[in-house]
């Protein structure tokens, strides 16, 4: 593997972390604001947007650390399985990120003193939406790093 290809993989990894973290932050913010509305809190559009922007600045870096560790562990597993189950490579990368972040949530919830580290994950819909957000970032990495198709006549495989 050349230095250029290593740098390329690192760049794609960082891009996957950023995409997953931003999507996850947007998900958790919207679920939290929706929960506040359910208990009768009036949230004007301006406050909704400013809260979303504040979470992008404040929560994204914290969540990005969690996502970075998750993907650092999950992506090599997906890559290895993707070599064996080639037609399922994209699904495997998506699942690696989604299942990986679920495990990270469970570990954080077990270790941290508060009942739930990320409030949006208290319910099934929020948990699944957060898993999908990280799955999308993971699948993006899988897509960007997929092997190129070899063209030409293949005689023995």
N, C-alpha and C positions, 0 to 999 in steps of 0.2 A: 504494500500500500504506500503510495507516494505521499509526500507532505501535503501536496495540493488536495488529494482525495481525503486525507485526514481532516484538513481544515474545512473542507466541504461538508463532511459528516458533522463536525462540531457546529458549523453554521446552521445546518438543517435541524440539529438537536435544539439549539437555542431558539430557532424559529418555532419549533414544535412546543417548547416550553412557554414562549410568549403567547402563542395562539391559544393554547389550552388554559393558561392563566387568565388571560383577558376574558375569554368566553366564560370560564368558571366564575370569575368575579362578577360579570354581568348577570349570570344566572343567580348567584347567591343574593345579589342586591335586589333583583326583581322579586325573588321569593320573599325576602324580608320585608320589602315595601308592601307587597300584596298581603302579607300576614298582618301588617299594621292596619291596612285598609279593612281587613275582615273584622277587626275589633273596633271599627268605627273611627279610626284616625283619618282626618281629612289631610290629604297630601296633594297640594297643587302641583301642576306639571313642572313648574320651575323648581320646586323643592325636590321633586322626583329626579329631575335631570341633575341638579347640583349634588344630590346624594349619590347618584350613580357615578358622577365624575370624582367625587371625594373618595368613593370606594376604589375606583380605578387607580387613584394615587396612593391610597393608604393600605388597601387590602391586597391588591395585586402582588406587590413585592413579597409579602408573607406567604401568600398562596403559591407564588412562583417557586419558592424554596421547596415547598412540599411537592409540587409537580416535578421539579427538577430531579429530586431524589427518586420519586416514583418512576419517571421515565428512564433515568439512568439504570434502574434495575429491570424495568419491564421491556424496554426496547431490545436489548440483546436476546432476551427469551423469545420475543416475537420474531426477531430475525432468524434465530436458529430453527424455530418451528416453521417459519416461512420457507426455509430451504427444503424442508421435508414435505410440507403441504402447500406446494406452490400455488395452486388455484385459490387457496384460502388466505393468501398472504395479507391482503388488505383487511380482511375480517380479523385476522390474528393480531395485527397491529392495533386496530381499534379496541379489541377486547383486552389487550395487554394494558393499554392506558386506562380503560374504564375499570377493569378489575383491580389494577394496581392502585388507583386512587381510592377505591373502596377500602382496600386493605390499609392504606395510609390513614384514612378517616377513622377506621376502627382502632388503629394503634394510637392516634392522637386522642381520641375519645377515652381510651383506656388510661393513658398516661397523664393527661391534663386534668386539673381539678374541676373545671367547669363541666356541666352535664354533657354538652355537645360543643365541640370546637367550632363548627360552622353550622349556624342555626338552620340554614336551608336544607341540611342533610337530616333533619329530624324526621321529616316525612318522606315517604317513598318517592313521590313525584320530584321533590327537590334533590334527593339523593341520585335518582336516575338522571336528572338533567345535568347535575354536576359530573356524573360519570360519563355522560355523552360528550360534555365539553372537553374533558381530558382525552376521551377516546378520539375525538376529532383531531386534536393536536398530535396524538400518537399515530393516527392513520395518515396524517399529512407527512410525518417523518417517513413512514413506510412507503408512501407514494414517491417522495422525492429521492429516496435511496434505492428504489427497486432496480434490480439488474436490467441492463439493456437486453433487448431481444437480439439474439444472434440471427442474422439473415443468411440465406444461402441453403444449399443442399445439406441435409443432415442424414448421413448414412446409418450410423449406429446409435442414434439417440439424440 
